[in-house]
Amino acid sequence: MTSCEMLLWKRIRKGQLHVLFFRQFPILDYVVDFYAKEIGLAIEVDGTSHDHMLEDSHRQQRIEKLGVQFIRFTNKEILENLDGVVDELTDMINNYS
């Protein structure tokens, strides 16, 4: 787990957002950073590398075909605006309910 993933994990683990997230969760033949099974929400934390953008997009499309909602945050977003990231996740979760 990267340092940015760890920062986010500390804010979403143990049902802090009223849903249970799992980390490093397998879906198909991939592993997403975080996943809330009860609402079908996958979270990915993207680093600075653009080397895997096409591969990541293909993977996301395959997972979304299963009905999984996907949201991505960059390391920069987490480092510079963690509260905003958590607020965005909270809004998504509340809109699901």
N, C-alpha and C positions, 0 to 999 in steps of 0.2 A: 504494500500500500504506500502510495506516495505521500509526501507531507501535506499536500493540498487535499488529497482524499481523506487523510486523517483529520484535518481541521473540519471538514464537512461531516465526517462520521461522528465526531464528538457532538455535533449539533442535531443529528437526526436519529441517533441510536436509541435503543430502549423506549421506543414509542413516544419520544419527545414531541413529535408532530402528530400524534394520535393515530399513527399507522406504524406497523412494524417493518423496518427495513432490514434486509439481509445484505451483507457485503460479499463481493466476489461471487455473484450468483450465476449459475450456469443456465443459459437459455439456448436451445438448439445446440450447436457445437461452439458456442461463444460463451464468454463470461462478461457480464456487465458489472460495473463498479458497485452499484447499489440497486436493490430491487424491493419494491413493496408489492408483495403478491396479492394482497386483498384488493388493491385498486389497479394493479397492472401497470405500475409506473417504474420505468428504468431510468437511472441517473448515470451519466458518464461524465467523468472529469477529464478534460482534454489538456494535454501538455502543450508545449510550444512548437513541437514538431509538426510539420505539414506532410511528412513522408507517408502517413497512413490515412490521409483524408478520404481517398477514393475507397479504400478497403473499409474504413469506418462507416462510410455512407452506405455501402452495400450491406454490411452487417446490420446496420440500423434498419434498413428497408426490409430485410428478411424478418427481423424480430417484430417490426411494426405490423407485418402481415398476420401475425398471431394475435393482434389486438392489443399489443403492449404499447403504451404511450411512452415516448422517449423525450428526455430533456438533457441537454448538454450544458456544462459550464466550463469555462476555461480556468486554468490555474490563476490567471490574472484576476478574473471575477471573484474567485474565492479569496485570494489574498487581499484584494483592495475593497471588496464589498460583501463580505460573508453574511452580514445581516440582510442585505438585499437579496442574496441568493436564497437564504432561508425564508424570507418573506415571499419570494416567488414560488417556492415549493409549498409553503403554507397555503397560498392562494390556489394553487393547482389542486391540492388535497381538499380544500374546502369546496371548490367548484365540483369536485367529484361527488361529494356527499350529497 
